[in-house]
């Protein structure tokens, strides 16, 4: 029943919120109002799952600054959780195929989501350059899942470098985000939604100002280590099943 309730609300929320987002996006250059509408949609979707979440570390952020958030990725819910929980105007980098979905794709385009082509290396590099220009000329932040795909909850996958190259080229701080428990709510490969508690940890920003592209490996490793240690610590310190991460 929970899955049916979730799917009903997902369809309703997309149907109701998409048109205002599409219309607002035509006039909202900074995507301020479309960002507000997207948060309403995301919180509606999270509410429909019945899950609860808490956020730790918001005091690490300056609400007047622009960031590139980097998060682990265990569940399809991670995206809406990020939009709902992080109090910033966030624009995603999304694969081009999603923009072809009727209504939903149009809303993504109007909301300023940045189109990325992963299939052609040359086009992919051009997409990153366009994303750099978009972020430099705007005030919104972006949220990236550097694993590239959902993990199975047993191991943090290697991080792809594209988002970190974007951070260095824009000179925007990288903020590691650890989502604990989402993999238990909606595991990869299933539609079963389990009512649970999720914790979102926001660590201190890693500054990239003055950093060069040759330092990207260090940036990747620093960010991944922070998220990995949070996952390890949660298993060692609490009687909460956030996943079976090993050292």
ZAMARGU-4260 file (C-alpha; in steps of 0.2 Angstrom, whole numbers, plus 5000, padded with zeros to 4 digits):
<rodrens>
0) 5000/5000/5000 | 5014/5012/5004 | 5021/5010/4986 | 5004/5013/4978 | 5002/5029/4989
5) 5019/5035/4984 | 5016/5032/4965 | 5000/5041/4966 | 5008/5056/4975 | 5023/5055/4963
10) 5011/5056/4948 | 5000/5070/4956 | 5015/5080/4961 | 5023/5080/4944 | 5007/5084/4936
15) 5003/5099/4947 | 5020/5106/4950 | 5027/5104/4932 | 5017/5118/4923 | 5020/5131/4936
20) 5039/5127/4935 | 5038/5128/4916 | 5030/5145/4916 | 5040/5152/4930 | 5056/5146/4922
25) 5053/5157/4907 | 5055/5173/4917 | 5066/5167/4932 | 5084/5169/4926 | 5091/5165/4943
30) 5079/5150/4945 | 5074/5157/4962 | 5056/5154/4961 | 5058/5138/4951 | 5069/5132/4965
35) 5056/5136/4978 | 5043/5126/4967 | 5055/5111/4965 | 5057/5111/4984 | 5039/5110/4986
40) 5038/5095/4974 | 5053/5086/4983 | 5045/5088/5000 | 5029/5082/4994 | 5037/5066/4987
45) 5047/5063/5003 | 5031/5066/5013 | 5022/5053/5003 | 5035/5039/5007 | 5032/5041/5026
50) 5050/5042/5030 | 5058/5054/5042 | 5075/5063/5041 | 5086/5074/5051 | 5101/5085/5045
55) 5117/5087/5054 | 5130/5101/5050 | 5120/5115/5042 | 5130/5127/5053 | 5145/5122/5041
60) 5137/5132/5027 | 5135/5150/5023 | 5118/5153/5015 | 5124/5167/5005 | 5137/5157/4996
65) 5137/5145/4982 | 5143/5127/4983 | 5145/5110/4974 | 5138/5097/4985 | 5144/5079/4983
70) 5134/5065/4990 | 5134/5046/4991 | 5120/5037/4982 | 5111/5022/4988 | 5093/5025/4983
75) 5082/5033/4970 | 5076/5044/4984 | 5093/5053/4986 | 5089/5066/4973 | 5072/5071/4981
80) 5080/5070/4998 | 5094/5082/4993 | 5082/5094/4985 | 5070/5094/5000 | 5083/5095/5014
85) 5097/5106/5008 | 5092/5124/5010 | 5100/5131/4994 | 5093/5134/4977 | 5100/5118/4968
90) 5102/5114/4950 | 5106/5097/4945 | 5118/5090/4931 | 5106/5077/4922 | 5109/5065/4908
95) 5101/5072/4892 | 5089/5057/4890 | 5079/5064/4905 | 5075/5080/4895 | 5066/5070/4882
100) 5053/5064/4895 | 5036/5074/4891 | 5031/5087/4904 | 5045/5081/4917 | 5059/5085/4905
105) 5051/5101/4900 | 5050/5106/4918 | 5069/5101/4921 | 5074/5112/4906 | 5064/5127/4913
110) 5071/5124/4930 | 5088/5127/4923 | 5094/5109/4925 | 5111/5107/4916 | 5111/5094/4902
115) 5126/5082/4901 | 5130/5070/4887 | 5139/5055/4894 | 5140/5045/4878 | 5152/5055/4867
120) 5168/5060/4876 | 5170/5076/4866 | 5152/5081/4869 | 5154/5077/4887 | 5169/5089/4889
125) 5159/5102/4880 | 5144/5099/4892 | 5156/5102/4907 | 5162/5118/4899 | 5144/5124/4897
130) 5140/5119/4915 | 5156/5129/4921 | 5149/5145/4912 | 5132/5142/4919 | 5138/5141/4937
135) 5150/5155/4936 | 5136/5167/4929 | 5123/5161/4942 | 5121/5161/4961 | 5113/5143/4962
140) 5122/5128/4969 | 5123/5110/4962 | 5121/5093/4969 | 5132/5079/4961 | 5132/5060/4965
145) 5150/5056/4960 | 5148/5037/4961 | 5139/5039/4945 | 5126/5026/4949 | 5117/5019/4965
150) 5128/5007/4976 | 5121/4991/4983 | 5123/4998/5001 | 5138/4987/5004 | 5152/4997/4997
155) 5155/5016/4993 | 5159/5015/4974 | 5174/5024/4966 | 5171/5043/4963 | 5170/5049/4945
160) 5181/5065/4942 | 5169/5076/4932 | 5161/5085/4946 | 5177/5088/4954 | 5184/5096/4938
165) 5169/5106/4938 | 5172/5112/4956 | 5190/5117/4952 | 5186/5126/4936 | 5172/5136/4944
170) 5183/5138/4960 | 5167/5134/4970 | 5169/5124/4987 | 5165/5106/4988 | 5153/5100/5002
175) 5154/5082/5006 | 5136/5075/5010 | 5133/5058/5018 | 5116/5051/5017 | 5113/5037/5030
180) 5099/5025/5029 | 5092/5029/5011 | 5097/5012/5004 | 5086/5003/5017 | 5071/5013/5013
185) 5071/5010/4994 | 5085/4997/4990 | 5092/4997/4972 | 5082/4985/4961 | 5066/4986/4970
190) 5050/4997/4972 | 5047/4991/4990 | 5047/5007/5002 | 5051/5004/5020 | 5047/5017/5033
195) 5063/5022/5041 | 5074/5036/5048 | 5087/5044/5037 | 5101/5055/5043 | 5110/5068/5032
200) 5127/5074/5037 | 5134/5090/5029 | 5153/5092/5032 | 5163/5108/5031 | 5167/5114/5013
205) 5183/5109/5005 | 5190/5125/4997 | 5195/5124/4979 | 5201/5142/4977 | 5218/5142/4969
210) 5217/5124/4966 | 5223/5118/4949 | 5216/5103/4938 | 5232/5093/4942 | 5226/5092/4960
215) 5209/5084/4956 | 5214/5067/4962 | 5218/5075/4980 | 5201/5083/4980 | 5192/5067/4975
220) 5201/5057/4988 | 5198/5070/5002 | 5179/5071/4998 | 5177/5052/4997 | 5187/5049/5013
225) 5175/5061/5023 | 5160/5052/5016 | 5167/5035/5019 | 5173/5039/5037 | 5155/5045/5041
230) 5148/5028/5034 | 5160/5018/5045 | 5158/5029/5060 | 5139/5027/5059 | 5140/5008/5059
235) 5153/5008/5073 | 5145/5020/5085 | 5126/5017/5083 | 5114/5002/5083 | 5107/5008/5067
240) 5108/4998/5051 | 5114/5011/5039 | 5123/4998/5028 | 5137/4986/5029 | 5153/4996/5025
245) 5169/4989/5029 | 5186/4998/5032
</rodrens>
